[in-house]
Amino acid sequence: MKYIAAIALLTLAACGADGEPERPDAPKPGISITGKAEIGITG
């Protein structure tokens, strides 16, 4: 039972070990489509 408590304590201590969480950069609004499309008959 002591091992379970130790593992739980270490797991909780690891949360936020690198500091406060940071919000990721928001994606820029808009749509961008790039690429190439080909249609044809082969034979």
Biopython code that builds the backbone (N, CA, C, O; Angstrom):
import numpy as np
from Bio.PDB.StructureBuilder import StructureBuilder

atoms = [
    (1, "MET", "N", (0.828, -1.197, 0.000)),
    (1, "MET", "CA", (0.000, 0.000, 0.000)),
    (1, "MET", "C", (0.865, 1.250, 0.000)),
    (1, "MET", "O", (0.474, 2.276, -0.556)),
    (2, "LYS", "N", (2.045, 1.171, 0.624)),
    (2, "LYS", "CA", (2.938, 2.330, 0.634)),
    (2, "LYS", "C", (3.428, 2.653, -0.772)),
    (2, "LYS", "O", (3.622, 3.816, -1.126)),
    (3, "TYR", "N", (3.625, 1.594, -1.574)),
    (3, "TYR", "CA", (4.107, 1.815, -2.928)),
    (3, "TYR", "C", (3.066, 2.533, -3.778)),
    (3, "TYR", "O", (3.410, 3.393, -4.589)),
    (4, "ILE", "N", (1.812, 2.189, -3.597)),
    (4, "ILE", "CA", (0.746, 2.840, -4.357)),
    (4, "ILE", "C", (0.675, 4.317, -3.992)),
    (4, "ILE", "O", (0.512, 5.165, -4.869)),
    (5, "ALA", "N", (0.795, 4.627, -2.718)),
    (5, "ALA", "CA", (0.761, 6.022, -2.284)),
    (5, "ALA", "C", (1.962, 6.786, -2.835)),
    (5, "ALA", "O", (1.833, 7.944, -3.233)),
    (6, "ALA", "N", (3.130, 6.142, -2.859)),
    (6, "ALA", "CA", (4.332, 6.799, -3.381)),
    (6, "ALA", "C", (4.195, 7.064, -4.879)),
    (6, "ALA", "O", (4.566, 8.135, -5.359)),
    (7, "ILE", "N", (3.664, 6.092, -5.614)),
    (7, "ILE", "CA", (3.479, 6.277, -7.054)),
    (7, "ILE", "C", (2.467, 7.386, -7.323)),
    (7, "ILE", "O", (2.668, 8.207, -8.218)),
    (8, "ALA", "N", (1.387, 7.414, -6.554)),
    (8, "ALA", "CA", (0.377, 8.462, -6.725)),
    (8, "ALA", "C", (0.967, 9.835, -6.429)),
    (8, "ALA", "O", (0.681, 10.803, -7.133)),
    (9, "LEU", "N", (1.782, 9.917, -5.398)),
    (9, "LEU", "CA", (2.400, 11.193, -5.037)),
    (9, "LEU", "C", (3.367, 11.656, -6.118)),
    (9, "LEU", "O", (3.383, 12.836, -6.470)),
    (10, "LEU", "N", (4.170, 10.743, -6.646)),
    (10, "LEU", "CA", (5.112, 11.115, -7.704)),
    (10, "LEU", "C", (4.388, 11.520, -8.983)),
    (10, "LEU", "O", (4.827, 12.425, -9.693)),
    (11, "THR", "N", (3.283, 10.850, -9.272)),
    (11, "THR", "CA", (2.504, 11.193, -10.457)),
    (11, "THR", "C", (1.920, 12.593, -10.324)),
    (11, "THR", "O", (1.960, 13.372, -11.275)),
    (12, "LEU", "N", (1.390, 12.913, -9.177)),
    (12, "LEU", "CA", (0.831, 14.255, -8.966)),
    (12, "LEU", "C", (1.924, 15.310, -8.970)),
    (12, "LEU", "O", (1.708, 16.427, -9.441)),
    (13, "ALA", "N", (3.089, 14.967, -8.453)),
    (13, "ALA", "CA", (4.189, 15.927, -8.427)),
    (13, "ALA", "C", (4.696, 16.210, -9.835)),
    (13, "ALA", "O", (5.194, 17.303, -10.107)),
    (14, "ALA", "N", (4.574, 15.242, -10.724)),
    (14, "ALA", "CA", (5.049, 15.423, -12.097)),
    (14, "ALA", "C", (4.145, 16.352, -12.895)),
    (14, "ALA", "O", (4.584, 16.924, -13.893)),
    (15, "CYS", "N", (2.906, 16.513, -12.483)),
    (15, "CYS", "CA", (1.992, 17.402, -13.197)),
    (15, "CYS", "C", (2.460, 18.839, -13.032)),
    (15, "CYS", "O", (2.577, 19.336, -11.912)),
    (16, "GLY", "N", (2.725, 19.497, -14.136)),
    (16, "GLY", "CA", (3.174, 20.884, -14.078)),
    (16, "GLY", "C", (4.611, 21.021, -13.640)),
    (16, "GLY", "O", (4.997, 22.075, -13.133)),
    (17, "ALA", "N", (5.418, 19.990, -13.817)),
    (17, "ALA", "CA", (6.808, 20.044, -13.383)),
    (17, "ALA", "C", (7.606, 21.057, -14.191)),
    (17, "ALA", "O", (8.606, 21.584, -13.702)),
    (18, "ASP", "N", (7.184, 21.337, -15.411)),
    (18, "ASP", "CA", (7.908, 22.283, -16.253)),
    (18, "ASP", "C", (7.309, 23.687, -16.194)),
    (18, "ASP", "O", (7.653, 24.530, -17.022)),
    (19, "GLY", "N", (6.444, 23.950, -15.260)),
    (19, "GLY", "CA", (5.862, 25.276, -15.103)),
    (19, "GLY", "C", (4.397, 25.285, -15.474)),
    (19, "GLY", "O", (3.801, 24.241, -15.740)),
    (20, "GLU", "N", (3.832, 26.457, -15.488)),
    (20, "GLU", "CA", (2.432, 26.608, -15.824)),
    (20, "GLU", "C", (2.195, 26.239, -17.287)),
    (20, "GLU", "O", (3.056, 26.480, -18.133)),
    (21, "PRO", "N", (1.055, 25.667, -17.586)),
    (21, "PRO", "CA", (0.765, 25.343, -18.985)),
    (21, "PRO", "C", (0.581, 26.615, -19.803)),
    (21, "PRO", "O", (0.070, 27.621, -19.311)),
    (22, "GLU", "N", (1.009, 26.548, -21.064)),
    (22, "GLU", "CA", (0.889, 27.698, -21.954)),
    (22, "GLU", "C", (-0.095, 27.382, -23.056)),
    (22, "GLU", "O", (-0.126, 26.261, -23.562)),
    (23, "ARG", "N", (-0.894, 28.355, -23.430)),
    (23, "ARG", "CA", (-1.871, 28.190, -24.499)),
    (23, "ARG", "C", (-1.128, 28.162, -25.843)),
    (23, "ARG", "O", (-0.280, 29.020, -26.092)),
    (24, "PRO", "N", (-1.429, 27.206, -26.694)),
    (24, "PRO", "CA", (-0.766, 27.171, -28.004)),
    (24, "PRO", "C", (-1.210, 28.342, -28.876)),
    (24, "PRO", "O", (-2.281, 28.915, -28.680)),
    (25, "ASP", "N", (-0.364, 28.678, -29.835)),
    (25, "ASP", "CA", (-0.697, 29.763, -30.746)),
    (25, "ASP", "C", (-1.954, 29.400, -31.528)),
    (25, "ASP", "O", (-2.101, 28.279, -32.014)),
    (26, "ALA", "N", (-2.843, 30.358, -31.638)),
    (26, "ALA", "CA", (-4.092, 30.129, -32.370)),
    (26, "ALA", "C", (-3.803, 30.104, -33.860)),
    (26, "ALA", "O", (-3.007, 30.906, -34.349)),
    (27, "PRO", "N", (-4.431, 29.202, -34.582)),
    (27, "PRO", "CA", (-4.214, 29.186, -36.029)),
    (27, "PRO", "C", (-4.791, 30.445, -36.674)),
    (27, "PRO", "O", (-5.767, 31.020, -36.192)),
    (28, "LYS", "N", (-4.175, 30.849, -37.753)),
    (28, "LYS", "CA", (-4.650, 32.044, -38.445)),
    (28, "LYS", "C", (-5.979, 31.723, -39.131)),
    (28, "LYS", "O", (-6.139, 30.650, -39.714)),
    (29, "PRO", "N", (-6.920, 32.645, -39.059)),
    (29, "PRO", "CA", (-8.213, 32.393, -39.691)),
    (29, "PRO", "C", (-8.092, 32.391, -41.216)),
    (29, "PRO", "O", (-7.221, 33.053, -41.782)),
    (30, "GLY", "N", (-8.949, 31.660, -41.850)),
    (30, "GLY", "CA", (-8.955, 31.603, -43.305)),
    (30, "GLY", "C", (-8.705, 30.187, -43.793)),
    (30, "GLY", "O", (-8.401, 29.282, -43.016)),
    (31, "ILE", "N", (-8.843, 30.020, -45.101)),
    (31, "ILE", "CA", (-8.664, 28.709, -45.720)),
    (31, "ILE", "C", (-7.597, 28.827, -46.790)),
    (31, "ILE", "O", (-7.597, 29.765, -47.587)),
    (32, "SER", "N", (-6.703, 27.880, -46.797)),
    (32, "SER", "CA", (-5.666, 27.831, -47.806)),
    (32, "SER", "C", (-5.631, 26.420, -48.384)),
    (32, "SER", "O", (-5.436, 25.446, -47.657)),
    (33, "ILE", "N", (-5.824, 26.319, -49.704)),
    (33, "ILE", "CA", (-5.828, 25.021, -50.361)),
    (33, "ILE", "C", (-4.751, 25.044, -51.434)),
    (33, "ILE", "O", (-4.746, 25.914, -52.305)),
    (34, "THR", "N", (-3.850, 24.090, -51.364)),
    (34, "THR", "CA", (-2.805, 23.977, -52.368)),
    (34, "THR", "C", (-2.749, 22.539, -52.849)),
    (34, "THR", "O", (-3.194, 21.623, -52.157)),
    (35, "GLY", "N", (-2.208, 22.350, -54.021)),
    (35, "GLY", "CA", (-2.066, 21.006, -54.533)),
    (35, "GLY", "C", (-2.244, 20.945, -56.034)),
    (35, "GLY", "O", (-2.258, 21.970, -56.716)),
    (36, "LYS", "N", (-2.379, 19.727, -56.542)),
    (36, "LYS", "CA", (-2.491, 19.512, -57.973)),
    (36, "LYS", "C", (-3.506, 18.400, -58.216)),
    (36, "LYS", "O", (-3.498, 17.383, -57.521)),
    (37, "ALA", "N", (-4.371, 18.591, -59.191)),
    (37, "ALA", "CA", (-5.371, 17.583, -59.531)),
    (37, "ALA", "C", (-5.357, 17.370, -61.038)),
    (37, "ALA", "O", (-5.277, 18.325, -61.811)),
    (38, "GLU", "N", (-5.436, 16.118, -61.442)),
    (38, "GLU", "CA", (-5.465, 15.780, -62.854)),
    (38, "GLU", "C", (-6.604, 14.790, -63.116)),
    (38, "GLU", "O", (-6.842, 13.867, -62.337)),
    (39, "ILE", "N", (-7.294, 15.012, -64.231)),
    (39, "ILE", "CA", (-8.374, 14.119, -64.622)),
    (39, "ILE", "C", (-8.123, 13.734, -66.074)),
    (39, "ILE", "O", (-7.814, 14.583, -66.910)),
    (40, "GLY", "N", (-8.259, 12.453, -66.362)),
    (40, "GLY", "CA", (-8.054, 12.048, -67.746)),
    (40, "GLY", "C", (-8.384, 10.582, -67.946)),
    (40, "GLY", "O", (-8.741, 9.861, -67.014)),
    (41, "ILE", "N", (-8.253, 10.173, -69.184)),
    (41, "ILE", "CA", (-8.510, 8.785, -69.551)),
    (41, "ILE", "C", (-7.203, 8.182, -70.050)),
    (41, "ILE", "O", (-6.519, 8.758, -70.897)),
    (42, "THR", "N", (-6.875, 7.028, -69.516)),
    (42, "THR", "CA", (-5.691, 6.333, -69.983)),
    (42, "THR", "C", (-6.112, 5.049, -70.668)),
    (42, "THR", "O", (-7.128, 4.453, -70.312)),
    (43, "GLY", "N", (-5.357, 4.635, -71.622)),
    (43, "GLY", "CA", (-5.769, 3.400, -72.275)),
    (43, "GLY", "C", (-4.806, 2.917, -73.306)),
    (43, "GLY", "O", (-5.038, 1.883, -73.931)),
]
sb = StructureBuilder()
sb.init_structure("model")
sb.init_model(0)
sb.init_chain("A")
sb.init_seg("    ")
for serial, (resi, resn, name, xyz) in enumerate(atoms, 1):
    if name == "N":
        sb.init_residue(resn, " ", resi, " ")
    sb.init_atom(name, np.array(xyz, "f"), 0.0, 1.0, " ", f" {name:<3s}", serial, name[0])
structure = sb.get_structure()
